[in-house]
Amino acid sequence: MTNAEQLGSLGLMAHVPQRLDPDRRRRRLELLAALADAKSAREHSQPQRLRGARIRELIASRRRLSN
């Protein structure tokens, strides 16, 4: 007996994504837009040199741990 036979008609339904209702879809898109805005604001508020310093600090600590 194959997996498809064991699952029956539910096996076919698993491959079809459900459509979100319009309100839920709208709220989801608003949330994703807000997250993207927050991410871009966070990236712009940190100067590049501070991010670079943090990366160098992480690399140095990993090197210390590996030795």
All heavy atoms as a GROMACS GRO file, in nm:
protein
  537
    1MET      N    1   0.084  -0.118   0.000
    1MET     CA    2   0.000   0.000   0.000
    1MET      C    3   0.088   0.125   0.000
    1MET      O    4   0.180   0.137   0.079
    1MET     CB    5  -0.090  -0.002   0.124
    1MET     CG    6  -0.192   0.106   0.124
    1MET     SD    7  -0.301   0.109   0.269
    1MET     CE    8  -0.402  -0.032   0.241
    2THR      N    9   0.061   0.218  -0.089
    2THR     CA   10   0.142   0.339  -0.098
    2THR      C   11   0.090   0.446  -0.001
    2THR      O   12  -0.018   0.435   0.055
    2THR     CB   13   0.138   0.396  -0.242
    2THR    OG1   14   0.005   0.439  -0.268
    2THR    CG2   15   0.182   0.294  -0.343
    3ASN      N   16   0.170   0.549   0.015
    3ASN     CA   17   0.130   0.660   0.103
    3ASN      C   18   0.001   0.725   0.055
    3ASN      O   19  -0.083   0.764   0.134
    3ASN     CB   20   0.240   0.765   0.110
    3ASN     CG   21   0.335   0.737   0.224
    3ASN    OD1   22   0.309   0.652   0.308
    3ASN    ND2   23   0.445   0.809   0.226
    4ALA      N   24  -0.012   0.743  -0.076
    4ALA     CA   25  -0.131   0.807  -0.131
    4ALA      C   26  -0.256   0.727  -0.097
    4ALA      O   27  -0.361   0.784  -0.066
    4ALA     CB   28  -0.118   0.826  -0.281
    5GLU      N   29  -0.245   0.596  -0.103
    5GLU     CA   30  -0.361   0.511  -0.070
    5GLU      C   31  -0.393   0.520   0.079
    5GLU      O   32  -0.509   0.521   0.117
    5GLU     CB   33  -0.333   0.366  -0.108
    5GLU     CG   34  -0.327   0.344  -0.258
    5GLU     CD   35  -0.277   0.205  -0.292
    5GLU    OE1   36  -0.223   0.136  -0.205
    5GLU    OE2   37  -0.296   0.167  -0.408
    6GLN      N   38  -0.291   0.531   0.163
    6GLN     CA   39  -0.314   0.540   0.306
    6GLN      C   40  -0.380   0.673   0.343
    6GLN      O   41  -0.465   0.679   0.429
    6GLN     CB   42  -0.182   0.528   0.382
    6GLN     CG   43  -0.123   0.388   0.378
    6GLN     CD   44   0.015   0.384   0.441
    6GLN    OE1   45   0.077   0.487   0.465
    6GLN    NE2   46   0.063   0.263   0.465
    7LEU      N   47  -0.339   0.779   0.278
    7LEU     CA   48  -0.392   0.911   0.311
    7LEU      C   49  -0.531   0.934   0.253
    7LEU      O   50  -0.607   1.014   0.305
    7LEU     CB   51  -0.297   1.020   0.261
    7LEU     CG   52  -0.160   1.026   0.330
    7LEU    CD1   53  -0.074   1.130   0.260
    7LEU    CD2   54  -0.174   1.057   0.476
    8GLY      N   55  -0.564   0.867   0.146
    8GLY     CA   56  -0.694   0.887   0.084
    8GLY      C   57  -0.705   1.025   0.024
    8GLY      O   58  -0.611   1.082  -0.028
    9SER      N   59  -0.825   1.083   0.034
    9SER     CA   60  -0.848   1.214  -0.027
    9SER      C   61  -0.776   1.324   0.049
    9SER      O   62  -0.750   1.431  -0.005
    9SER     CB   63  -0.998   1.243  -0.033
    9SER     OG   64  -1.050   1.248   0.099
   10LEU      N   65  -0.741   1.305   0.176
   10LEU     CA   66  -0.670   1.407   0.252
   10LEU      C   67  -0.530   1.431   0.196
   10LEU      O   68  -0.478   1.540   0.207
   10LEU     CB   69  -0.661   1.369   0.400
   10LEU     CG   70  -0.792   1.371   0.478
   10LEU    CD1   71  -0.768   1.326   0.621
   10LEU    CD2   72  -0.854   1.508   0.475
   11GLY      N   73  -0.470   1.329   0.137
   11GLY     CA   74  -0.338   1.345   0.079
   11GLY      C   75  -0.338   1.446  -0.035
   11GLY      O   76  -0.243   1.520  -0.054
   12LEU      N   77  -0.446   1.452  -0.110
   12LEU     CA   78  -0.456   1.547  -0.220
   12LEU      C   79  -0.480   1.688  -0.167
   12LEU      O   80  -0.430   1.785  -0.222
   12LEU     CB   81  -0.569   1.507  -0.314
   12LEU     CG   82  -0.550   1.374  -0.387
   12LEU    CD1   83  -0.673   1.339  -0.469
   12LEU    CD2   84  -0.427   1.379  -0.475
   13MET      N   85  -0.555   1.701  -0.060
   13MET     CA   86  -0.586   1.833  -0.005
   13MET      C   87  -0.462   1.900   0.056
   13MET      O   88  -0.455   2.021   0.063
   13MET     CB   89  -0.695   1.822   0.101
   13MET     CG   90  -0.830   1.787   0.043
   13MET     SD   91  -0.955   1.757   0.168
   13MET     CE   92  -0.947   1.903   0.267
   14ALA      N   93  -0.366   1.822   0.100
   14ALA     CA   94  -0.249   1.878   0.165
   14ALA      C   95  -0.166   1.963   0.069
   14ALA      O   96  -0.096   2.053   0.113
   14ALA     CB   97  -0.162   1.767   0.223
   15HIS      N   98  -0.176   1.940  -0.060
   15HIS     CA   99  -0.095   2.013  -0.156
   15HIS      C  100  -0.161   2.142  -0.203
   15HIS      O  101  -0.098   2.222  -0.271
   15HIS     CB  102  -0.066   1.924  -0.278
   15HIS     CG  103   0.014   1.802  -0.243
   15HIS    ND1  104   0.144   1.808  -0.201
   15HIS    CD2  105  -0.019   1.671  -0.240
   15HIS    CE1  106   0.188   1.687  -0.175
   15HIS    NE2  107   0.091   1.602  -0.198
   16VAL      N  108  -0.286   2.166  -0.168
   16VAL     CA  109  -0.357   2.286  -0.211
   16VAL      C  110  -0.355   2.388  -0.097
   16VAL      O  111  -0.413   2.363   0.008
   16VAL     CB  112  -0.504   2.253  -0.249
   16VAL    CG1  113  -0.578   2.379  -0.291
   16VAL    CG2  114  -0.507   2.149  -0.358
   17PRO      N  115  -0.285   2.500  -0.116
   17PRO     CA  116  -0.282   2.600  -0.008
   17PRO      C  117  -0.419   2.663   0.012
   17PRO      O  118  -0.492   2.688  -0.084
   17PRO     CB  119  -0.181   2.704  -0.056
   17PRO     CG  120  -0.177   2.687  -0.203
   17PRO     CD  121  -0.210   2.543  -0.232
   18GLN      N  122  -0.455   2.688   0.137
   18GLN     CA  123  -0.584   2.751   0.165
   18GLN      C  124  -0.575   2.900   0.137
   18GLN      O  125  -0.472   2.963   0.161
   18GLN     CB  126  -0.622   2.731   0.311
   18GLN     CG  127  -0.663   2.590   0.344
   18GLN     CD  128  -0.710   2.579   0.488
   18GLN    OE1  129  -0.672   2.659   0.571
   18GLN    NE2  130  -0.790   2.480   0.514
   19ARG      N  131  -0.684   2.955   0.089
   19ARG     CA  132  -0.690   3.100   0.064
   19ARG      C  133  -0.730   3.168   0.193
   19ARG      O  134  -0.821   3.124   0.262
   19ARG     CB  135  -0.791   3.131  -0.045
   19ARG     CG  136  -0.749   3.077  -0.182
   19ARG     CD  137  -0.851   3.116  -0.285
   19ARG     NE  138  -0.847   3.258  -0.311
   19ARG     CZ  139  -0.794   3.312  -0.419
   19ARG    NH1  140  -0.741   3.235  -0.509
   19ARG    NH2  141  -0.794   3.441  -0.438
   20LEU      N  142  -0.660   3.275   0.226
   20LEU     CA  143  -0.693   3.351   0.346
   20LEU      C  144  -0.815   3.439   0.318
   20LEU      O  145  -0.833   3.487   0.207
   20LEU     CB  146  -0.576   3.440   0.387
   20LEU     CG  147  -0.446   3.370   0.423
   20LEU    CD1  148  -0.339   3.472   0.454
   20LEU    CD2  149  -0.466   3.277   0.541
   21ASP      N  150  -0.898   3.459   0.420
   21ASP     CA  151  -1.011   3.549   0.400
   21ASP      C  152  -0.955   3.690   0.379
   21ASP      O  153  -0.844   3.722   0.422
   21ASP     CB  154  -1.108   3.543   0.517
   21ASP     CG  155  -1.046   3.586   0.647
   21ASP    OD1  156  -0.987   3.500   0.716
   21ASP    OD2  157  -1.056   3.705   0.678
   22PRO      N  158  -1.030   3.777   0.312
   22PRO     CA  159  -0.977   3.910   0.276
   22PRO      C  160  -0.929   3.993   0.394
   22PRO      O  161  -0.826   4.060   0.385
   22PRO     CB  162  -1.096   3.977   0.207
   22PRO     CG  163  -1.181   3.866   0.159
   22PRO     CD  164  -1.162   3.754   0.257
   23ASP      N  165  -1.001   3.991   0.507
   23ASP     CA  166  -0.957   4.070   0.623
   23ASP      C  167  -0.826   4.018   0.679
   23ASP      O  168  -0.738   4.095   0.714
   23ASP     CB  169  -1.064   4.069   0.733
   23ASP     CG  170  -1.186   4.152   0.696
   23ASP    OD1  171  -1.170   4.245   0.613
   23ASP    OD2  172  -1.294   4.125   0.751
   24ARG      N  173  -0.815   3.888   0.689
   24ARG     CA  174  -0.692   3.830   0.742
   24ARG      C  175  -0.575   3.858   0.648
   24ARG      O  176  -0.464   3.888   0.692
   24ARG     CB  177  -0.711   3.679   0.762
   24ARG     CG  178  -0.593   3.614   0.828
   24ARG     CD  179  -0.620   3.470   0.860
   24ARG     NE  180  -0.498   3.411   0.912
   24ARG     CZ  181  -0.480   3.283   0.928
   24ARG    NH1  182  -0.576   3.198   0.900
   24ARG    NH2  183  -0.367   3.236   0.974
   25ARG      N  184  -0.599   3.847   0.520
   25ARG     CA  185  -0.494   3.875   0.421
   25ARG      C  186  -0.449   4.021   0.430
   25ARG      O  187  -0.330   4.051   0.428
   25ARG     CB  188  -0.547   3.845   0.281
   25ARG     CG  189  -0.442   3.860   0.173
   25ARG     CD  190  -0.498   3.814   0.039
   25ARG     NE  191  -0.395   3.814  -0.060
   25ARG     CZ  192  -0.362   3.921  -0.135
   25ARG    NH1  193  -0.427   4.033  -0.121
   25ARG    NH2  194  -0.265   3.912  -0.223
   26ARG      N  195  -0.545   4.115   0.444
   26ARG     CA  196  -0.513   4.256   0.456
   26ARG      C  197  -0.431   4.283   0.582
   26ARG      O  198  -0.329   4.353   0.577
   26ARG     CB  199  -0.641   4.338   0.458
   26ARG     CG  200  -0.620   4.488   0.473
   26ARG     CD  201  -0.750   4.564   0.490
   26ARG     NE  202  -0.837   4.511   0.593
   26ARG     CZ  203  -0.818   4.528   0.726
   26ARG    NH1  204  -0.714   4.595   0.768
   26ARG    NH2  205  -0.902   4.476   0.813
   27ARG      N  206  -0.473   4.224   0.696
   27ARG     CA  207  -0.398   4.244   0.820
   27ARG      C  208  -0.258   4.186   0.810
   27ARG      O  209  -0.161   4.244   0.860
   27ARG     CB  210  -0.472   4.179   0.938
   27ARG     CG  211  -0.598   4.252   0.978
   27ARG     CD  212  -0.653   4.202   1.110
   27ARG     NE  213  -0.665   4.058   1.121
   27ARG     CZ  214  -0.771   3.988   1.090
   27ARG    NH1  215  -0.880   4.047   1.047
   27ARG    NH2  216  -0.772   3.855   1.104
   28ARG      N  217  -0.246   4.071   0.742
   28ARG     CA  218  -0.114   4.008   0.725
   28ARG      C  219  -0.023   4.097   0.642
   28ARG      O  220   0.094   4.118   0.675
   28ARG     CB  221  -0.131   3.871   0.659
   28ARG     CG  222  -0.002   3.797   0.638
   28ARG     CD  223  -0.030   3.659   0.577
   28ARG     NE  224   0.092   3.588   0.554
   28ARG     CZ  225   0.166   3.599   0.443
   28ARG    NH1  226   0.127   3.677   0.345
   28ARG    NH2  227   0.277   3.531   0.430
   29LEU      N  228  -0.075   4.153   0.534
   29LEU     CA  229   0.004   4.241   0.449
   29LEU      C  230   0.044   4.368   0.524
   29LEU      O  231   0.156   4.417   0.508
   29LEU     CB  232  -0.073   4.276   0.321
   29LEU     CG  233  -0.090   4.160   0.222
   29LEU    CD1  234  -0.179   4.202   0.107
   29LEU    CD2  235   0.045   4.112   0.171
   30GLU      N  236  -0.048   4.423   0.607
   30GLU     CA  237  -0.016   4.541   0.687
   30GLU      C  238   0.096   4.510   0.786
   30GLU      O  239   0.188   4.590   0.806
   30GLU     CB  240  -0.139   4.591   0.761
   30GLU     CG  241  -0.240   4.658   0.671
   30GLU     CD  242  -0.368   4.693   0.744
   30GLU    OE1  243  -0.382   4.662   0.864
   30GLU    OE2  244  -0.457   4.753   0.681
   31LEU      N  245   0.089   4.392   0.849
   31LEU     CA  246   0.192   4.352   0.945
   31LEU      C  247   0.327   4.336   0.876
   31LEU      O  248   0.429   4.384   0.926
   31LEU     CB  249   0.152   4.222   1.014
   31LEU     CG  250   0.256   4.162   1.108
   31LEU    CD1  251   0.281   4.254   1.227
   31LEU    CD2  252   0.214   4.025   1.155
   32LEU      N  253   0.328   4.271   0.760
   32LEU     CA  254   0.454   4.252   0.687
   32LEU      C  255   0.512   4.387   0.644
   32LEU      O  256   0.634   4.407   0.649
   32LEU     CB  257   0.432   4.162   0.566
   32LEU     CG  258   0.403   4.015   0.597
   32LEU    CD1  259   0.370   3.940   0.470
   32LEU    CD2  260   0.518   3.951   0.671
   33ALA      N  261   0.427   4.480   0.604
   33ALA     CA  262   0.475   4.613   0.566
   33ALA      C  263   0.533   4.685   0.686
   33ALA      O  264   0.638   4.751   0.676
   33ALA     CB  265   0.361   4.694   0.503
   34ALA      N  266   0.466   4.675   0.802
   34ALA     CA  267   0.516   4.740   0.923
   34ALA      C  268   0.650   4.680   0.965
   34ALA      O  269   0.742   4.753   1.006
   34ALA     CB  270   0.414   4.726   1.036
   35LEU      N  271   0.664   4.549   0.953
   35LEU     CA  272   0.791   4.484   0.987
   35LEU      C  273   0.903   4.530   0.894
   35LEU      O  274   1.015   4.554   0.937
   35LEU     CB  275   0.777   4.332   0.982
   35LEU     CG  276   0.696   4.269   1.094
   35LEU    CD1  277   0.676   4.121   1.067
   35LEU    CD2  278   0.764   4.290   1.227
   36ALA      N  279   0.871   4.541   0.766
   36ALA     CA  280   0.972   4.587   0.670
   36ALA      C  281   1.013   4.731   0.699
   36ALA      O  282   1.131   4.765   0.693
   36ALA     CB  283   0.918   4.575   0.528
   37ASP      N  284   0.915   4.815   0.735
   37ASP     CA  285   0.947   4.955   0.771
   37ASP      C  286   1.035   4.961   0.895
   37ASP      O  287   1.132   5.037   0.900
   37ASP     CB  288   0.820   5.035   0.795
   37ASP     CG  289   0.744   5.066   0.667
   37ASP    OD1  290   0.804   5.051   0.558
   37ASP    OD2  291   0.626   5.102   0.676
   38ALA      N  292   1.002   4.880   0.995
   38ALA     CA  293   1.081   4.879   1.119
   38ALA      C  294   1.224   4.833   1.091
   38ALA      O  295   1.320   4.888   1.145
   38ALA     CB  296   1.014   4.789   1.223
   39LYS      N  297   1.237   4.733   1.004
   39LYS     CA  298   1.371   4.683   0.972
   39LYS      C  299   1.453   4.789   0.900
   39LYS      O  300   1.570   4.810   0.932
   39LYS     CB  301   1.360   4.557   0.885
   39LYS     CG  302   1.493   4.496   0.852
   39LYS     CD  303   1.479   4.372   0.767
   39LYS     CE  304   1.616   4.317   0.732
   39LYS     NZ  305   1.609   4.202   0.644
   40SER      N  306   1.391   4.857   0.806
   40SER     CA  307   1.467   4.959   0.732
   40SER      C  308   1.501   5.077   0.824
   40SER      O  309   1.610   5.133   0.813
   40SER     CB  310   1.391   5.006   0.609
   40SER     OG  311   1.291   5.098   0.642
   41ALA      N  312   1.411   5.113   0.915
   41ALA     CA  313   1.440   5.222   1.009
   41ALA      C  314   1.554   5.183   1.102
   41ALA      O  315   1.641   5.265   1.134
   41ALA     CB  316   1.315   5.256   1.090
   42ARG      N  317   1.555   5.059   1.146
   42ARG     CA  318   1.661   5.011   1.235
   42ARG      C  319   1.795   5.012   1.162
   42ARG      O  320   1.897   5.053   1.218
   42ARG     CB  321   1.629   4.871   1.284
   42ARG     CG  322   1.727   4.817   1.386
   42ARG     CD  323   1.686   4.681   1.438
   42ARG     NE  324   1.686   4.582   1.333
   42ARG     CZ  325   1.581   4.509   1.296
   42ARG    NH1  326   1.466   4.526   1.356
   42ARG    NH2  327   1.589   4.421   1.199
   43GLU      N  328   1.796   4.971   1.037
   43GLU     CA  329   1.921   4.969   0.960
   43GLU      C  330   1.972   5.110   0.935
   43GLU      O  331   2.093   5.134   0.936
   43GLU     CB  332   1.900   4.896   0.828
   43GLU     CG  333   1.885   4.746   0.845
   43GLU     CD  334   1.852   4.675   0.715
   43GLU    OE1  335   1.824   4.742   0.615
   43GLU    OE2  336   1.854   4.551   0.716
   44HIS      N  337   1.882   5.205   0.915
   44HIS     CA  338   1.925   5.342   0.888
   44HIS      C  339   1.968   5.414   1.016
   44HIS      O  340   2.044   5.509   1.011
   44HIS     CB  341   1.815   5.420   0.819
   44HIS     CG  342   1.792   5.376   0.678
   44HIS    ND1  343   1.889   5.380   0.580
   44HIS    CD2  344   1.683   5.323   0.617
   44HIS    CE1  345   1.842   5.333   0.467
   44HIS    NE2  346   1.717   5.297   0.487
   45SER      N  347   1.916   5.370   1.131
   45SER     CA  348   1.952   5.438   1.255
   45SER      C  349   2.090   5.397   1.306
   45SER      O  350   2.150   5.468   1.384
   45SER     CB  351   1.847   5.409   1.363
   45SER     OG  352   1.852   5.274   1.402
   46GLN      N  353   2.138   5.281   1.263
   46GLN     CA  354   2.272   5.236   1.304
   46GLN      C  355   2.373   5.274   1.197
   46GLN      O  356   2.363   5.226   1.084
   46GLN     CB  357   2.276   5.084   1.322
   46GLN     CG  358   2.200   5.033   1.440
   46GLN     CD  359   2.217   4.882   1.453
   46GLN    OE1  360   2.251   4.814   1.357
   46GLN    NE2  361   2.194   4.831   1.571
   47PRO      N  362   2.471   5.354   1.232
   47PRO     CA  363   2.573   5.385   1.133
   47PRO      C  364   2.649   5.258   1.091
   47PRO      O  365   2.665   5.165   1.168
   47PRO     CB  366   2.666   5.481   1.206
   47PRO     CG  367   2.587   5.534   1.319
   47PRO     CD  368   2.489   5.427   1.354
   48GLN      N  369   2.694   5.260   0.967
   48GLN     CA  370   2.764   5.143   0.912
   48GLN      C  371   2.887   5.107   0.994
   48GLN      O  372   2.915   4.990   1.015
   48GLN     CB  373   2.805   5.172   0.767
   48GLN     CG  374   2.868   5.055   0.695
   48GLN     CD  375   2.770   4.942   0.670
   48GLN    OE1  376   2.652   4.965   0.656
   48GLN    NE2  377   2.819   4.821   0.665
   49ARG      N  378   2.956   5.205   1.047
   49ARG     CA  379   3.080   5.175   1.121
   49ARG      C  380   3.049   5.099   1.249
   49ARG      O  381   3.127   5.014   1.291
   49ARG     CB  382   3.158   5.302   1.151
   49ARG     CG  383   3.084   5.403   1.232
   49ARG     CD  384   3.163   5.534   1.242
   49ARG     NE  385   3.083   5.638   1.297
   49ARG     CZ  386   3.058   5.654   1.427
   49ARG    NH1  387   3.111   5.571   1.514
   49ARG    NH2  388   2.981   5.752   1.471
   50LEU      N  389   2.934   5.126   1.312
   50LEU     CA  390   2.898   5.052   1.434
   50LEU      C  391   2.866   4.907   1.401
   50LEU      O  392   2.903   4.816   1.475
   50LEU     CB  393   2.779   5.118   1.504
   50LEU     CG  394   2.806   5.252   1.570
   50LEU    CD1  395   2.679   5.306   1.634
   50LEU    CD2  396   2.916   5.240   1.673
   51ARG      N  397   2.797   4.885   1.290
   51ARG     CA  398   2.768   4.747   1.249
   51ARG      C  399   2.897   4.673   1.216
   51ARG      O  400   2.914   4.558   1.252
   51ARG     CB  401   2.673   4.745   1.130
   51ARG     CG  402   2.529   4.770   1.172
   51ARG     CD  403   2.438   4.755   1.056
   51ARG     NE  404   2.446   4.877   0.978
   51ARG     CZ  405   2.380   4.899   0.866
   51ARG    NH1  406   2.301   4.808   0.817
   51ARG    NH2  407   2.392   5.012   0.801
   52GLY      N  408   2.988   4.742   1.148
   52GLY     CA  409   3.117   4.680   1.114
   52GLY      C  410   3.196   4.647   1.238
   52GLY      O  411   3.259   4.541   1.247
   53ALA      N  412   3.194   4.737   1.337
   53ALA     CA  413   3.266   4.712   1.462
   53ALA      C  414   3.208   4.591   1.534
   53ALA      O  415   3.281   4.509   1.589
   53ALA     CB  416   3.260   4.835   1.552
   54ARG      N  417   3.076   4.579   1.532
   54ARG     CA  418   3.011   4.463   1.597
   54ARG      C  419   3.050   4.333   1.527
   54ARG      O  420   3.078   4.233   1.592
   54ARG     CB  421   2.860   4.483   1.595
   54ARG     CG  422   2.782   4.370   1.653
   54ARG     CD  423   2.797   4.363   1.804
   54ARG     NE  424   2.719   4.251   1.855
   54ARG     CZ  425   2.762   4.168   1.947
   54ARG    NH1  426   2.879   4.184   2.002
   54ARG    NH2  427   2.687   4.069   1.988
   55ILE      N  428   3.054   4.335   1.396
   55ILE     CA  429   3.093   4.214   1.321
   55ILE      C  430   3.238   4.178   1.352
   55ILE      O  431   3.270   4.061   1.374
   55ILE     CB  432   3.070   4.236   1.170
   55ILE    CG1  433   2.920   4.241   1.141
   55ILE    CG2  434   3.137   4.126   1.088
   55ILE    CD1  435   2.886   4.281   1.001
   56ARG      N  436   3.326   4.277   1.354
   56ARG     CA  437   3.467   4.250   1.386
   56ARG      C  438   3.480   4.192   1.527
   56ARG      O  439   3.559   4.102   1.552
   56ARG     CB  440   3.550   4.376   1.370
   56ARG     CG  441   3.578   4.413   1.225
   56ARG     CD  442   3.680   4.525   1.213
   56ARG     NE  443   3.631   4.651   1.269
   56ARG     CZ  444   3.552   4.736   1.205
   56ARG    NH1  445   3.514   4.710   1.080
   56ARG    NH2  446   3.513   4.849   1.261
   57GLU      N  447   3.400   4.245   1.620
   57GLU     CA  448   3.402   4.194   1.758
   57GLU      C  449   3.358   4.048   1.764
   57GLU      O  450   3.419   3.966   1.832
   57GLU     CB  451   3.309   4.281   1.843
   57GLU     CG  452   3.299   4.239   1.988
   57GLU     CD  453   3.197   4.323   2.062
   57GLU    OE1  454   3.178   4.440   2.027
   57GLU    OE2  455   3.136   4.269   2.156
   58LEU      N  456   3.253   4.013   1.689
   58LEU     CA  457   3.206   3.874   1.685
   58LEU      C  458   3.310   3.781   1.624
   58LEU      O  459   3.333   3.670   1.674
   58LEU     CB  460   3.075   3.866   1.606
   58LEU     CG  461   2.953   3.925   1.673
   58LEU    CD1  462   2.836   3.927   1.577
   58LEU    CD2  463   2.917   3.846   1.798
   59ILE      N  464   3.374   3.827   1.517
   59ILE     CA  465   3.478   3.745   1.453
   59ILE      C  466   3.594   3.723   1.550
   59ILE      O  467   3.643   3.610   1.564
   59ILE     CB  468   3.527   3.813   1.323
   59ILE    CG1  469   3.417   3.808   1.218
   59ILE    CG2  470   3.654   3.746   1.272
   59ILE    CD1  471   3.445   3.891   1.095
   60ALA      N  472   3.636   3.827   1.621
   60ALA     CA  473   3.747   3.814   1.716
   60ALA      C  474   3.711   3.718   1.829
   60ALA      O  475   3.793   3.635   1.870
   60ALA     CB  476   3.783   3.951   1.772
   61SER      N  477   3.589   3.726   1.879
   61SER     CA  478   3.550   3.636   1.989
   61SER      C  479   3.544   3.492   1.941
   61SER      O  480   3.581   3.400   2.014
   61SER     CB  481   3.417   3.679   2.050
   61SER     OG  482   3.313   3.664   1.959
   62ARG      N  483   3.498   3.469   1.819
   62ARG     CA  484   3.497   3.331   1.765
   62ARG      C  485   3.638   3.277   1.748
   62ARG      O  486   3.665   3.160   1.773
   62ARG     CB  487   3.423   3.326   1.632
   62ARG     CG  488   3.276   3.330   1.648
   62ARG     CD  489   3.210   3.281   1.525
   62ARG     NE  490   3.071   3.255   1.554
   62ARG     CZ  491   2.990   3.192   1.472
   62ARG    NH1  492   3.036   3.149   1.358
   62ARG    NH2  493   2.866   3.171   1.504
   63ARG      N  494   3.729   3.364   1.704
   63ARG     CA  495   3.868   3.320   1.688
   63ARG      C  496   3.929   3.282   1.823
   63ARG      O  497   4.001   3.186   1.835
   63ARG     CB  498   3.951   3.428   1.620
   63ARG     CG  499   3.923   3.439   1.473
   63ARG     CD  500   4.010   3.544   1.408
   63ARG     NE  501   3.981   3.549   1.266
   63ARG     CZ  502   4.008   3.653   1.190
   63ARG    NH1  503   4.064   3.761   1.241
   63ARG    NH2  504   3.979   3.651   1.061
   64ARG      N  505   3.896   3.362   1.926
   64ARG     CA  506   3.947   3.332   2.061
   64ARG      C  507   3.892   3.199   2.111
   64ARG      O  508   3.962   3.120   2.173
   64ARG     CB  509   3.909   3.444   2.159
   64ARG     CG  510   3.996   3.568   2.144
   64ARG     CD  511   3.975   3.664   2.260
   64ARG     NE  512   3.838   3.712   2.270
   64ARG     CZ  513   3.791   3.823   2.211
   64ARG    NH1  514   3.873   3.896   2.138
   64ARG    NH2  515   3.666   3.859   2.225
   65LEU      N  516   3.765   3.173   2.082
   65LEU     CA  517   3.703   3.048   2.128
   65LEU      C  518   3.761   2.927   2.055
   65LEU      O  519   3.772   2.820   2.113
   65LEU     CB  520   3.552   3.053   2.107
   65LEU     CG  521   3.475   3.145   2.201
   65LEU    CD1  522   3.329   3.152   2.160
   65LEU    CD2  523   3.488   3.097   2.345
   66SER      N  524   3.792   2.944   1.927
   66SER     CA  525   3.842   2.829   1.850
   66SER      C  526   3.987   2.795   1.882
   66SER      O  527   4.031   2.683   1.860
   66SER     CB  528   3.827   2.855   1.701
   66SER     OG  529   3.912   2.960   1.660
   67ASN      N  530   4.064   2.889   1.936
   67ASN     CA  531   4.204   2.864   1.968
   67ASN      C  532   4.222   2.808   2.105
   67ASN      O  533   4.166   2.768   2.184
   67ASN     CB  534   4.289   2.992   1.959
   67ASN     CG  535   4.303   3.034   1.815
   67ASN    OD1  536   4.294   2.951   1.725
   67ASN    ND2  537   4.323   3.160   1.792
   0.00000   0.00000   0.00000
